[in-house]
Amino acid sequence: MLIAYIGLFVVYGLSHYWITLNKRDFFSTVLVIILPFVGMYYLGWRALFCCLLAAYLGTKWGLKKLQRKQTVRVSFYEDDEEAKK
C-alpha cells in the first residue's frame, strides 16, 4: 500500500511539473484530472492529501526551472495587447 502512495505521489507530482513547463501537455492534463479519482477509489481519502502535496511540490519545482530559463511574468495581457495601451 505504501508503494501505491509513493507511486501516486511521484506520478502526480511529475504531471504538475510537466504542466507547469508546457501548459498544452494533454497527457499531463488527463493525469491531473484522473489520478485523484483513481487514488480515492483504490487508496481512500488519504490519497487526496498525497495528491495535494505532490501538486504543490511539482508546481514549485516547475516554476523554479522556468525561473532559471527565463523571467516569469505574471500578466493578464498578451505582449501585443500591452503595446496597444
C-alpha positions as CSV (number, residue, x, y, z in Angstrom):
1,M,0.0,0.0,0.0
2,L,2.9,2.3,0.8
3,I,4.3,1.7,-2.7
4,A,0.9,2.8,-4.2
5,Y,1.0,6.1,-2.3
6,I,4.6,6.7,-3.3
7,G,3.7,5.9,-7.0
8,L,0.7,8.2,-6.9
9,F,2.8,11.0,-5.3
10,V,5.6,10.7,-7.9
11,V,3.3,10.4,-11.0
12,Y,1.0,13.3,-9.8
13,G,4.0,15.5,-9.0
14,L,5.6,14.9,-12.4
15,S,2.4,15.7,-14.2
16,H,2.1,19.0,-12.4
17,Y,5.8,19.7,-13.2
18,W,5.1,18.9,-16.9
19,I,2.0,21.1,-17.0
20,T,4.0,24.0,-15.4
21,L,6.6,23.7,-18.1
22,N,4.3,23.1,-21.0
23,K,0.7,24.2,-20.5
24,R,-0.6,22.4,-23.5
25,D,0.5,19.0,-22.5
26,F,-2.6,16.8,-23.0
27,F,-1.3,13.7,-21.3
28,S,-0.4,15.5,-18.1
29,T,-3.7,17.3,-18.1
30,V,-5.5,13.9,-18.3
31,L,-3.4,12.6,-15.5
32,V,-4.1,15.6,-13.3
33,I,-7.8,15.1,-13.7
34,I,-8.0,11.3,-13.5
35,L,-5.4,10.4,-10.8
36,P,-7.2,11.9,-7.7
37,F,-10.3,9.9,-8.6
38,V,-8.3,6.7,-9.1
39,G,-6.4,7.3,-5.9
40,M,-9.6,7.8,-4.0
41,Y,-11.1,4.6,-5.4
42,Y,-8.1,2.4,-4.6
43,L,-6.4,4.1,-1.7
44,G,-9.1,6.1,0.1
45,W,-9.4,9.7,1.2
46,R,-5.7,9.9,2.2
47,A,-4.8,9.8,-1.5
48,L,-6.2,13.4,-1.8
49,F,-3.6,14.6,0.7
50,C,-0.9,12.8,-1.2
51,C,-2.1,14.5,-4.5
52,L,-2.3,17.9,-2.8
53,L,1.3,17.7,-1.6
54,A,2.5,16.4,-4.9
55,A,0.7,19.1,-6.8
56,Y,2.3,21.8,-4.7
57,L,5.8,20.4,-4.9
58,G,5.6,19.6,-8.7
59,T,4.4,23.1,-9.5
60,K,7.0,24.6,-7.2
61,W,9.8,22.7,-9.0
62,G,8.4,23.6,-12.4
63,L,8.3,27.3,-11.5
64,K,11.9,27.1,-10.3
65,K,13.0,25.6,-13.6
66,L,11.1,28.2,-15.5
67,Q,12.8,31.0,-13.5
68,R,16.2,29.6,-14.3
69,K,15.4,29.6,-18.1
70,Q,13.5,32.9,-18.3
71,T,11.9,35.6,-16.3
72,V,8.4,34.5,-15.2
73,R,5.9,37.2,-16.0
74,V,2.6,37.4,-14.3
75,S,0.2,39.4,-16.5
76,F,-3.3,39.0,-17.8
77,Y,-2.3,40.6,-21.2
78,E,-0.6,39.2,-24.2
79,D,2.5,41.0,-25.5
80,D,0.7,42.8,-28.3
81,E,-2.1,43.9,-26.0
82,E,0.3,45.7,-23.7
83,A,1.8,47.6,-26.7
84,K,-1.7,48.9,-27.7
85,K,-2.3,50.6,-24.4
